[in-house]
């Protein structure tokens, strides 16, 4: 019942104060745009937490149990995304400002990196966005995952000079190469096909579909959660569009992790500015972190998740982590960080934002990461991690 929610008021007020203070500080020291992106990040954290909109769990339960609600919600999110993004990307501007999509070379590094990321997200217990909102929500295990996500990202940045030479095709944008109409039609057909195939698999296994438009056996609440998955899908695509309008590029997450770790090494005189990864933008290492869009949005996401967890009465960090689970978080975080750099992004930058940018590398990422995720699901029991599966009914 909604009236039974006990809001964690003190940490929620602290998080709200931090969001407000951050917005004021950024507006005065960087720009109003940066302050607005900070708030967009906070709203993303709230949306991710209330809708439990992760990619890791959605893929795991489909692989293990053919439950497809999360995948169906993702396809709806992507469909709305291309309808919003493609017309403006085809023009190259939005509200009079130039914009670019997340379009990267499809090649071996994407395949390898996405595959590693898929394994890592099942071992680490969350994807890039899932890690951030889980950390903000008080999941202490995910702090370990995030730490090693950063370490893996630095390793990926350090080895960029090697893996960037792996065989790859030139960046390909459906929007730029095919035009608006054909690219929209092709992508919408692909989303519909995945929606239908996964729905069919779920019906065959369970006889019915899990709802994505309402809360099964409960009541949705805008301010306390939970949210139906469709609410989260719509909120995230609208907020990604807001990011495009404000930053001139779609939402990303993991480039900030490589930056944080590299900045830390720079404090100890490691010459990270000479790495090939930072060759074109060495100033990001010496600039204030507040000038980095992705970093500010990532911090906003974590604070937004704190607000949501407190509003739901679920902010209660627990510090005991079983050893095997801790080990899985270390390995999983490292694989995700390294894999994200090889694949030019994570489930957000190289999947969600890439596909709604019309990039073929986003589709390549989806296939490779899903295969890796399926492998990761098989590995989870080795670390005493649960694999959710509906028990079969007995004969008696």
N, C-alpha and C positions, 0 to 999 in steps of 0.2 A: 504494500500500500504506500502511496506517495507520502501520506502524513506520518509514516513511520520512519522516514529518512531523517537521520541525525546528521546535520551538516557539520563538517569539521571547520568551524568558523575561523579560528585563529590562523591556520595555514592558508585558508582560502583568502582571507583579507590580506595576508602578507603577499601572496602571489598576485592578487589584483593590484596591490600597491606597487609591486615591482613592475608589472606591466604598464601601469600609468606613469611611473617614474621613468621607465625606459623610453616610453614614447615621448615624454617631454624632453628628456636628455637628447635623444636622437634628433628631434625636431630643431633643437637649438645648436647642436654641434655638427650634424651631418646634413639632414634635409627633412622636410615634411614627408617626402616620399619614403625615406628610410623609416621614419616613424610609423607611417601607414603600413609598411610591409611587416614591421614588428607586430603590429596589431593583427594583421592578417595571419601571421604565424600563430599568435595566441588563439585566434578563432579556429585555426586548423587543429591545434591541440585539443580544444574542446570538442570539436566534431569527431576527431579520431577516437577520443576516449568514450564519449557518449554512445557512438555507434559501434564501438569495438571494431572499427574498420581497419583490420589488419589483412595482410596478404598471406602471411605464414599459416595461420590457422585455416583460412579459407582453402588454401591449396592442400593442406595436410588432410583435412576431413574429406576432401573429394578423392584424393589418392587412396586413403584408407577405408572410406565408408561411402563414397559416391554421393556425399551431401554437397550440393552445388550452390547453396544460397549465396555464399560469398562470391563465387565466380560469376553468378548471374548479376549480382549487384555491380561487380566490376565492369561487366559488359555494358550495362546501362550507363555507368559513369563514363566509359569511353565513348559511347554513342553520343551522349550529350556533349562531351568534350569536342569531338570532331565537328559537330554542328556549330559549336561556339567558335572554335579556333580556326578551322579551315578557311572560312570566308575572309577573315582578317589577315591570316598568314599569306593567302594568295595575293592580297593587296600589298603586304609588307608594312602595313601601318595600322595603328589602332588609336582612335581619338587624336589623330594628327601626329602621333609619335611613332618612330620606327620600331619594329618588333622582329624578333627572330625566333625560330623554333629550336627544339633540341634535336638536331640532326647530326649524326655522327657516322663514321665509316663502318659498314657492316663487314666483319671479318673474323679471323680466328681469335683475336683477343676478346671480342664480344662473346663468342661461343664459350671459350674457356672461362672467362670472368663470370658470365651469367651462370654457368654450371656450378662453379665454386660458390657463388653467392646463394644459389638455391639450396645447396647442401648446408651452408653456413646458417641460413635463416631458420632452418629446422633445428639445428643444434643450438644456436644462440637463443632461440625462442621468440624471435621477432625479426621483421624486415627493418629497413632503415626508419621509416615512419613509425612502425610498431615499437622499435627500440626507444625512440624519443618519447612517445606518449606513455610507454610503460615506465620509463625512468621518471617522468613527471608525475605519473600516477602513484609512485611510491614503491615500485617493484625493484628491490635492491639487487636482485640477481642481474637485472638488465643494466645496472650500472657497470658491472663487470663486462657484460657484452659490449656496451658502448666504449669502454676503455680500450678493449682489444679491437673493436671496430676502428678506432682511431689509429691504433698501432698498425693494423693491416692496411689502412689507407695510406699511411706514411711509406710502408714497404712498397705499395703499388706506385706511389709517386716517385720513389727512389729508383725503381726499375722501369720507369716509363720509357726511357731511351731504348730499352731492349724490346719490350712487348709492343711498342708502337710501330715496330718494323715488321711485325707478323703480317702475313698475307691478308689483304683487305681490299674491298671495292671502294670506289669513291662514294662519299655521302650521297644518299638518294632520298629525295623528298617526293612523295606521291603528289602533293599539292603543286609543287613547282614543275614536275615532269609530266603529269597527266592532266592537270587542270582541276578546277574546283569540282565540277559535276562528277566526272569519272572517279576521282579519288574519294569523294564522299560516298558514292555508291559502293565502291569496292570495300571500303572499311566497314560500312554499315552492314553489308552482306556478311562479312567475316564475323562481326560481333553477333549477328543474329544466328549464324551457324553454330558458334560456340555456345551461345545461350541455349539453343535447341538441343544440341548434342549432350551438354551437361545436364539439362533438365530431363532428357530421356533416360540418361543413366541413373539419375536419382529416382525417377518414377519406377524404373525397373527394379531397383534394389529395395526401395521403401514403400512404393505404392502411392506416394504423394510427394508434394514439394514443400520444403520448409518455406515459411513466409519471409518476404523481404520488405513488405510494405507495412507490416504491423508487428507488434511484439507478441509472440505466441505465449498464451497463458499469462499475460500480464498487460500492463498499461504503459504507454510511452509518456515521457515527460520532457518537455523542451528544456527545462531548467535544472532537472535533477537526473535525467537519463532513466532508463536506457532509451536510445533512439532506434527505430527500425533501420535496417541497413540502407534502405533507399534514401532516407534522410541524410545519412552520412555521404552517400554517393553524390547526391545533388549538391550538398554543402561543399564538398571537396572540389568538385569541378568548377563551381562558381568562384571559390577562393583561388583556385589555380588561374582562372581567367582574370581575377583581380590582380594576381601576381604578374601576369603577362602585361596587363595594362599599366601597372606601376613600375615594374622593373624592365619591361621590354623583352622579357624572356620568361619561359614557363618555370614552374616550381622545381627545385632540386634540393637535395639534402646533403649528399656525402662528400661533395667537394670541400665543404667546410671541415669535415673530419680530417682530411689530408692537410688542410691549412692549419688547424689547431695543433696537430702533432708536429708539423714542420716548423711552426713558429716556436714551439717549445724547444726543439733542437737548435734553432737559431740563437736562442738565449745562451747556449753553451758553445757558440762559435762554430757550429756545423754549417758549412756553406751550402745551404739548401737552395739559395738563389741560383746556384750554378747547375742544379739538376735540370734535366731536359723538360721535366714537367712544368717548372716555373720559368722556363727560358723566355717565353713571350710576355709574361706578366710578373716579373720579379718584384714589382712594387707591392704586391699583395702581402708579401712577407714583412715588409717594413711599415706598411700602412697600419693605422689603427684598426683593430678588429671590427669596430663599429661601422666601418665603411664597407664591410663585406655583406652583401644582401643575404646570402645563404646562411651565414652564421647568425645574423640577427633573427632570421625567420626560425632557425632551429631552436635558439634559446626561447623565442616566443612560443613555439610548439610545446616545449617542456613546461613552461609556466602555465600555458593554457590547460595542459593536462592536469597540473596540480589543482587548478581552479575546478575542473570538471570532477576530479576524484573527490575533492572536498565537498562539492555540491551534492555528490551522490552518497556521501557518508562512507567512502571506501578508502580514504587516505590513511593507511596504517602500515608504514614500513616495517618489515620483519627482516632481521639481520642474519638469521641462520640459513645457510645455503649448503645442502649436501655436497660432498666432495665431487661425486661424478657429475652432478649438475653444474658445479662450478667449472669443472674441466670442460664440459660441453660449451659453456658460455665463453670460455677463453678461446677454444678452437673455432667455434662458430663465429664469434665476433671478428677474429683474425681473417677467416675465409671471406666473410662479407666485405670487410674493408678492402682487402686485396682484390677480390673479385669485382667490386664496384668500380675500382679505378681501371682495371683491364677492360671492363665493359662500358666505359664512359657513363657510368651511373648505376643507380640502384633500381628498386621497384618503383620509385617515383620518377627520377630523372631519365632512366633508360627504358622504362616500361610505360607508366602512365603518361608522363609529359612527352616522351618520345613518340608514342603512338598518336596522341592527339596533335602532335606537330607534323604528322605525316611521314615520319622517318621509318625506313624499312628496318633500320637496326633495332627499333623497338620491338618489332615482330620477331626478329631473330633472338633478341633477349628473352622474350616471353617463352619461346620454345625451349631454349637451352636452360633457362632458370627453372622451368617447370620440371624438366627431366632431372635436374640437380635436386630439386625439392623432393621429388619422388625417391631419390636415393637417400636423401636426408631423413625422410620418414622411416626408412628401413633401419637407419643407423640409430635413431633416437632411443630405442629400447636398450641398446648397449650402455647408455648413460642413465638408465632408469628414468627416462623421460616418457611421459604418457603419449600414446597414440589413440585419440578418441575414436571409438568404434561402437556402433550399436550392437549389443549382444544378440546373438541368434536365439530365437525362442526354441525351447526344448519340445520334444514330442509329447511329453506328458504334462 
